[in-house]
Amino acid sequence: MYVSKHRLFSGVDKKRRTKVVDVTKTCRQMRSFADPSAAPLVIDTHHPEGIIPNNMTTFVFVLRCDPAILIRRLRRKKWNREKIRENVMAEILDYCLIHAQACYANRKLAQLDTSNSSVEQSVKVAINILSGTKAPILRLNWLSKLETDVPLSKYLGC
């Protein structure tokens, strides 16, 4: 939403019906108001790489969701089949997690399993991790779950 509102995109991917984030412009914009001495700032993105520099980041949460639940959520939002498949495969293959790990130190990183949680419940877990009263989840493995629960081919067709 912020990227669209401030025209921080370099073009439109017509096939995916989405805007292409201009990382350089977005990073510059974020740096302008990401004051480390100010109150905490929460940034919601699928595009962690380079948006906020590591030295300006306190903590990064990667929100995760069971692929079967993710399919249901995205169908409810009336996303097209290809976009659902792409997002589910990204979740199964840890795409956002891997990119976050490449940009930020693992000690600054945790995963939040939002599969069966409300926004409020997820925020409480995040606060507990930040305060040190709950240990962060370091690894969710949807592939191992798929090996025992549901064949991967089900997710490839979405």
C-alpha positions as CSV (number, residue, x, y, z in Angstrom):
1,M,0.0,0.0,0.0
2,Y,2.8,2.4,1.0
3,V,4.7,1.7,-2.2
4,S,1.6,2.4,-4.3
5,K,0.6,5.5,-2.4
6,H,4.1,7.0,-2.7
7,R,4.8,5.7,-6.3
8,L,7.8,3.7,-5.2
9,F,7.5,1.1,-8.0
10,S,9.3,0.9,-11.3
11,G,6.6,-0.7,-13.3
12,V,3.7,-3.2,-13.3
13,D,3.9,-6.9,-13.8
14,K,0.8,-7.4,-16.0
15,K,1.0,-11.2,-15.8
16,R,0.9,-11.1,-12.0
17,R,-1.2,-8.0,-11.8
18,T,1.1,-6.4,-9.3
19,K,3.5,-3.5,-9.0
20,V,7.3,-4.0,-9.1
21,V,8.9,-2.4,-6.1
22,D,11.8,0.0,-6.8
23,V,14.1,-1.1,-4.0
24,T,16.4,1.9,-4.3
25,K,13.6,4.5,-4.1
26,T,11.8,2.6,-1.3
27,C,15.0,2.2,0.7
28,R,15.8,5.9,0.4
29,Q,12.2,6.7,1.6
30,M,12.4,4.3,4.5
31,R,15.8,5.7,5.6
32,S,14.3,9.2,5.7
33,F,11.9,8.3,8.5
34,A,13.4,5.2,10.1
35,D,15.0,7.0,13.1
36,P,16.7,4.5,15.4
37,S,16.2,6.8,18.4
38,A,12.4,7.2,17.8
39,A,9.6,4.8,18.8
40,P,9.6,1.4,17.1
41,L,8.6,1.3,13.5
42,V,6.8,-1.8,12.0
43,I,7.2,-2.4,8.3
44,D,5.1,-5.0,6.6
45,T,6.7,-6.3,3.4
46,H,7.3,-9.3,1.2
47,H,10.4,-7.6,0.0
48,P,12.9,-7.5,2.9
49,E,16.0,-7.3,0.9
50,G,17.5,-3.9,1.3
51,I,14.4,-2.0,2.3
52,I,15.7,-1.3,5.8
53,P,19.4,-1.5,6.4
54,N,20.6,-4.1,8.9
55,N,22.1,-1.5,11.2
56,M,18.6,0.2,11.4
57,T,16.8,-3.0,12.2
58,T,16.0,-4.1,15.7
59,F,14.1,-7.3,14.8
60,V,12.6,-9.0,11.7
61,F,9.5,-11.3,11.9
62,V,8.8,-13.5,9.0
63,L,5.1,-14.4,9.0
64,R,4.4,-18.0,7.9
65,C,1.3,-19.9,7.1
66,D,0.5,-23.6,6.6
67,P,0.2,-24.0,2.8
68,A,-3.3,-25.5,2.9
69,I,-4.5,-22.6,5.1
70,L,-2.8,-20.1,2.8
71,I,-4.6,-21.6,-0.2
72,R,-8.0,-21.1,1.5
73,R,-7.1,-17.6,2.6
74,L,-6.1,-16.5,-0.9
75,R,-9.1,-18.2,-2.6
76,R,-11.3,-16.2,-0.2
77,K,-9.6,-13.1,-1.4
78,K,-10.4,-14.2,-5.0
79,W,-6.8,-14.3,-6.1
80,N,-6.2,-16.0,-9.4
81,R,-4.9,-19.6,-9.5
82,E,-1.4,-18.7,-10.7
83,K,-0.9,-16.1,-8.0
84,I,-2.0,-18.5,-5.4
85,R,0.3,-21.2,-6.7
86,E,3.2,-18.8,-6.7
87,N,2.6,-17.7,-3.1
88,V,2.1,-21.2,-1.8
89,M,5.3,-22.4,-3.5
90,A,7.2,-19.4,-2.0
91,E,5.8,-20.4,1.4
92,I,6.8,-24.0,1.0
93,L,10.3,-23.1,-0.2
94,D,10.9,-20.5,2.5
95,Y,11.4,-17.7,0.0
96,C,10.8,-14.8,2.3
97,L,12.7,-16.4,5.1
98,I,15.7,-17.1,3.0
99,H,15.8,-13.5,1.7
100,A,15.4,-12.1,5.2
101,Q,18.2,-14.4,6.5
102,A,20.4,-13.0,3.7
103,C,19.8,-9.4,4.8
104,Y,19.6,-9.7,8.5
105,A,21.4,-11.5,11.3
106,N,19.7,-14.7,12.5
107,R,19.8,-13.3,16.0
108,K,17.4,-10.5,14.8
109,L,15.1,-13.0,13.1
110,A,12.1,-15.1,14.1
111,Q,9.2,-16.8,12.3
112,L,5.6,-16.3,13.4
113,D,3.3,-19.2,12.4
114,T,0.1,-17.3,11.6
115,S,-1.8,-20.4,10.4
116,N,-4.3,-20.5,13.2
117,S,-3.7,-17.1,14.8
118,S,-5.5,-13.8,14.6
119,V,-3.6,-10.6,14.0
120,E,-3.9,-9.8,17.8
121,Q,-2.6,-13.2,18.8
122,S,0.4,-12.9,16.4
123,V,1.2,-9.4,17.8
124,K,1.2,-10.8,21.3
125,V,3.6,-13.6,20.3
126,A,5.9,-11.0,18.7
127,I,5.8,-8.8,21.8
128,N,6.7,-11.8,23.9
129,I,9.6,-12.6,21.7
130,L,10.8,-9.0,21.8
131,S,10.5,-8.9,25.5
132,G,12.4,-12.2,25.9
133,T,9.5,-14.1,27.6
134,K,9.1,-16.4,24.6
135,A,11.7,-18.1,22.5
136,P,11.6,-17.4,18.8
137,I,10.7,-20.1,16.3
138,L,13.8,-20.5,14.2
139,R,12.6,-23.0,11.7
140,L,9.2,-24.1,10.3
141,N,9.5,-26.8,7.7
142,W,6.4,-27.1,5.5
143,L,8.2,-29.6,3.1
144,S,8.5,-32.2,5.9
145,K,4.8,-31.7,6.7
146,L,3.9,-32.2,3.1
147,E,5.9,-35.5,3.0
148,T,3.6,-36.9,5.6
149,D,0.3,-35.1,5.2
150,V,-0.4,-34.1,1.6
151,P,1.3,-34.7,-1.7
152,L,3.2,-31.7,-3.1
153,S,1.3,-32.2,-6.4
154,K,-1.8,-30.9,-4.6
155,Y,-0.1,-27.6,-4.0
156,L,1.3,-27.3,-7.5
157,G,-2.2,-27.2,-9.0
158,C,-3.8,-25.0,-6.3
